[in-house]
């Protein structure tokens, strides 16, 4: 990969560590897609794409793309040996039915209740939710991978001002600065990025944080 | 040969202005490209289109948006098509955004004779507005109603002359679900082969569901 900045790489590498052997994983468009680059080999992980495939492989070399084989962003992919194709109803049955172990999604905001907003900025951007609402409501685990702030504004807020993707509490939020676990008690600061102080994370987070002592530095896959 | 084979002009003549149509495809992959071009060339307008996304300008359903042929759009995603967003903001097109898994289940419900489906997706979000919440054994669910259309325009990798269809990889998508949910189903296939050339185990959409058939490349 070229052009991946250090912040995105750090997030992707930290997310990769959360992926368990032999699991079925759906990576959202954008930053989450990078996670596959940092997985150790031999884990037996299979990637799901909601447009109808288990066993998504790397991008094809130019000239050998299959016009019928794309990921959820519409980009050409390959299928690994042992991949399986299916229709859209089956694909979302996998998601809602508890067959998908993990989804990793980008976010616009996460709030103090651990709720994600990632499909619409009122008055500005209306892309639609695509499969995100089903993924967040249905996957066994939901990890939000996103920048801690956008243009200097915190993305981890007291209450989402953008429309919610789901009322379900996400499992983990991984940013360039921190790993935060939403719990029934509130947002717990689990890890801080190398060289980043707890004070800086608190300053760049609008929502209140529960801060254990000590907060260890992130470790990576 | 089968009487299901139809030329493009005759297929498009079946579909009037203002019709409600299901259109297969995901970001243009698995979309009925020839039928879409036919609708645009015939100048159809005021269509209600039920489809997953509007791809990009010039691609798949994006061509119908470019031609301003759509009055109402029921869809899960328009983020890759700025022209759809422009027409929505300008009030030219009404867009109903629906979670993808809900959209496909609404279509499936219509085609499978179900009165609706219950899902957790969308509970407590903007998607719930105007809908009924149902509690069963202490768990809340959102009731989503069936979505049926006058026409389904679908695409397959291979058809036999009876209309039995086989799909390829991620080009399957919504196509087999839509084949169940419209009064008239028009399928286009990359290749049309003799009956028997596709073995029964490979057929995903039985030909009985397909009313008209044409080749994508002719």
Contacts between the chains, C-beta under 8 A, distances in Angstrom:
chain1	res1	chain2	res2	distance
A	49	B	170	7.1
A	50	B	100	6.6
A	50	B	101	7.9
A	51	B	26	4.5
A	51	B	27	7.8
A	51	B	29	7.5
A	51	B	170	4.9
A	51	B	173	5.9
A	52	B	26	7.8
A	52	B	169	7.6
A	52	B	170	4.8
A	52	B	172	5.6
A	52	B	173	5.7
A	53	B	169	6.8
A	53	B	170	5.5
A	66	B	169	6.7
A	67	B	29	7.0
A	67	B	171	7.9
A	68	B	29	6.3
A	68	B	30	7.0
A	68	B	157	7.1
A	68	B	168	4.2
A	68	B	169	4.3
A	68	B	170	6.2
A	68	B	171	4.0
A	69	B	169	4.7
A	69	B	170	5.7
A	70	B	26	7.3
A	70	B	27	6.4
A	70	B	29	5.1
A	70	B	170	5.5
A	73	B	27	7.7
A	74	B	26	7.5
A	74	B	27	3.3
A	74	B	28	7.3
A	74	B	29	7.1
A	74	B	55	7.5
A	74	B	80	6.8
A	79	B	169	6.9
A	85	B	167	7.9
A	85	B	168	7.9
A	85	B	169	4.9
A	85	B	170	6.6
A	85	B	172	6.2
A	86	B	172	6.9
A	87	B	167	8.0
A	87	B	172	5.0
A	87	B	173	6.5
A	87	B	174	7.3
A	87	B	175	7.4
A	87	B	176	5.1
A	87	B	177	6.0
A	87	B	204	7.6
A	88	B	26	7.7
A	88	B	52	7.3
A	88	B	100	7.3
A	88	B	104	4.3
A	88	B	172	7.8
A	88	B	173	5.0
A	88	B	174	4.9
A	88	B	177	6.3
A	89	B	104	4.9
A	89	B	105	6.5
A	89	B	108	5.0
A	89	B	177	5.3
A	92	B	100	6.6
A	92	B	101	3.2
A	92	B	104	6.0
A	92	B	105	7.1
A	95	B	101	6.2
A	96	B	101	6.0
A	96	B	119	6.8
A	96	B	120	7.2
A	96	B	121	6.7
A	120	B	126	7.9
A	125	B	79	7.8
A	126	B	78	7.0
A	126	B	79	7.8
A	126	B	85	6.1
A	126	B	88	7.1
A	126	B	95	7.9
A	126	B	97	7.6
A	127	B	77	6.3
A	127	B	78	6.5
A	127	B	79	2.5
A	127	B	80	7.8
A	128	B	53	7.7
A	128	B	75	6.7
A	128	B	76	5.7
A	128	B	77	4.1
A	128	B	78	5.2
A	128	B	79	5.9
A	128	B	97	4.6
A	129	B	76	6.4
A	129	B	77	7.3
A	129	B	97	6.4
A	129	B	99	5.4
A	129	B	100	7.5
A	129	B	127	7.7
A	130	B	53	7.3
A	130	B	76	5.1
A	130	B	77	4.0
A	130	B	79	7.6
A	130	B	99	8.0
A	130	B	100	5.5
A	131	B	76	7.1
A	131	B	99	7.3
A	131	B	100	4.3
A	131	B	101	6.5
A	132	B	99	7.8
A	133	B	99	4.0
A	133	B	101	7.7
A	133	B	102	7.7
A	133	B	121	4.9
A	133	B	122	5.7
A	133	B	125	6.8
A	133	B	127	6.7
A	134	B	99	5.4
A	134	B	100	6.3
A	134	B	101	3.6
A	134	B	102	7.3
A	134	B	121	4.8
A	137	B	119	8.0
A	137	B	120	5.0
A	137	B	121	4.6
A	137	B	122	7.7
A	137	B	123	7.5
A	138	B	101	7.6
A	138	B	120	7.3
A	138	B	121	7.0
A	163	B	125	6.5
A	163	B	126	4.8
A	164	B	124	6.8
A	164	B	125	4.8
A	164	B	126	7.7
A	165	B	125	6.9
A	166	B	121	7.6
A	166	B	123	7.8
A	166	B	124	7.6
A	166	B	125	6.7
A	167	B	123	6.2
A	167	B	124	3.6
A	167	B	125	6.9
